[in-house]
Amino acid sequence: MTIELGPSFEVIDPRFRRLAFPNVHVEKLADGCRWAEGPAWFAAGRYLVWSDIPNDRMLRWDETDGSVSVFRQPAMNTNGHTVDLQGRLVSCEHRGRCVSRTEHDGSRTVLASHIDGKRFNSPNDVVVKSDGSIWFSDPSYGIDSDYEGDAAESEIGDRCVYRIAPDGRSVVRVADGFVQPNGLAFSPDESLLYVADTGATHRVDGPRHIRRFRVGADGVSLSDGEVFAESACGLFDGFRVDAQGHLWTSAGDGVHCYAADGALLGKIRLPEAAANVCFGGAKLNRLFICATTSLYAVYLNARGAGRPESAG
């Protein structure tokens, strides 16, 4: 006899049953945000850092006692975060219009702020590849108004995805043709790069999908870029991939889980729109979810891909 999953989960494809537990429910860990985004898990300290963009602050949730504190304020209206190979926080700054790194001593280093002499729009989401390169999206959300950054005109005149070389000496454009590039993540073997386009925020008929690119043998060039999945509820924003290649993405009604073949397997239901996710916890089997005003978490029968950290 199959035990049904609880109300936190919606099964669309039977394969989803193997990824969730019948006795597990979504937990609310914190609230009081205006727009929660960009969770990043620090395994050594057993804590999570995330952004509350309009309130210009970064918050910290401590797994050891469940406490919530302000990690940084003001915070340059940071959005997405990740952790690099040396355990340092890498952040996308709306107001700084750059990608920055917080060093082990707490100081801030700007990694990239310009391309061809022009300022970025407002870096949004970021991921670190196993070779140490940093990949990030650059839509215009942080310069569209003063709510999540500083209103300004785009100097680039485009919205693209970029790569910072492992040595930090060069920044190149790796993908274009987006209305508003947003979340991004590599497949477990890094042969594929997934990128969300949330262009429906700016065009009535704009995209609300995730595209899938093939990474070339050089580890830099991208090809194809076909649509992997279309959102039927709200927008796909930030997402992460587990060790088996399933893609867990934010959406208007919670988190949607897709198989590597593009099939929608199921949903994690939430009472508010989700913005971003990351895997964390001692076994990387806990999915942390930033959803509008709150931070949620749920244990899954899945582990995050790669190192003991996922964010953005």
Number of C-alpha atoms within 10 A of each C-alpha: 3 6 9 12 16 14 12 17 24 16 17 14 13 10 13 19 20 10 16 22 17 14 9 15 19 19 14 14 17 18 15 11 20 16 20 28 34 32 31 28 27 20 17 9 10 14 20 23 24 29 30 25 26 17 17 21 21 25 19 21 21 16 14 9 8 11 12 17 11 13 16 14 12 12 19 22 26 34 32 30 29 29 24 20 15 9 16 16 21 27 30 29 28 30 22 22 27 24 30 21 22 16 14 11 7 10 8 13 12 15 18 22 19 16 15 9 9 12 16 28 31 31 34 33 34 31 27 23 18 14 10 16 19 22 25 29 31 28 28 28 22 27 21 17 12 13 15 24 23 19 15 13 11 17 13 15 11 16 23 24 25 21 23 20 16 15 8 13 9 12 20 14 16 15 19 15 12 21 21 27 29 31 31 28 27 25 22 17 11 14 14 18 19 22 30 29 27 25 20 16 16 13 10 8 9 15 23 24 20 26 20 22 20 20 17 12 9 7 13 15 13 18 14 10 18 12 17 18 18 17 17 12 13 17 26 30 27 32 31 28 29 20 15 14 19 25 25 26 29 29 28 21 19 24 28 24 24 22 18 14 10 14 14 20 20 23 22 22 20 19 10 15 22 32 27 32 30 30 31 27 21 11 12 24 18 19 23 27 33 30 28 20 17 21 24 18 20 19 21 17 12 21 22 27 21 18 12 19 23 31 32 34
